[in-house]
Amino acid sequence: MTTNRNNLTRTDAVIVANIEKSVPALATARTLLDRFQTMIRKRNISDLSLWISDAKSSLIASFGNGVSKDIDAIRNAIEQP
């Protein structure tokens, strides 16, 4: 549901939309993953603490907990050119 989201066929887009409508937690998880990828791409950690808080109550909680445990390493990795 995250890979090539902008390049889906009409049929696939309808399927993804129906899945996300039926299982909102999946849509939330996708949004959180998008936010994390954007932080990495833009090398901007200003929203990292908020992202961790949001992730901990989602389907990607284990990933959020891992990021939280290694927050210094994550910050350094994002900020390094």
C-alpha positions, -999 to +999 in steps of 0.1 A: +000+000+000+030+023+001+051+014-029+044+033-061+012+046-046+010+074-072+014+048-101-015+025-092-039+014-119-075+026-114-085-009-102-056-011-077-064+024-064-100+014-058-089-017-040-065+002-018-091+029-010-116+002+000-090-015+022-081+017+039-118+026+044-125-008+059-094-009+080-085+027+091-056+015+111-039+005+079-044+040+065-029+054+097+001+031+094+006+042+058+005+078+067+030+073+096+054+055+072+050+084+047+058+109+074+089+089+085+101+087+049+096+124+044+116+132+076+145+111+062+143+125+027+142+161+039+167+154+068+143+171+092+139+156+126+118+184+141+087+161+141+105+130+153+092+131+189+056+136+177+060+109+151+073+084+178+043+093+200+019+087+171+035+055+160+035+039+195-003+037+193-005+023+158+000-009+139+037+001+135+042+004+173+071-020+174+089+001+148+081+033+167+094+017+199+126+007+181+131+042+168+125+055+203+151+032+218+176+042+192+166+079+190+201+093+192+213+071+163+182+079+143+187+116+148+223+114+139+215+093+108+189+118+096+210+149+102+241+136+086+247+145+050 
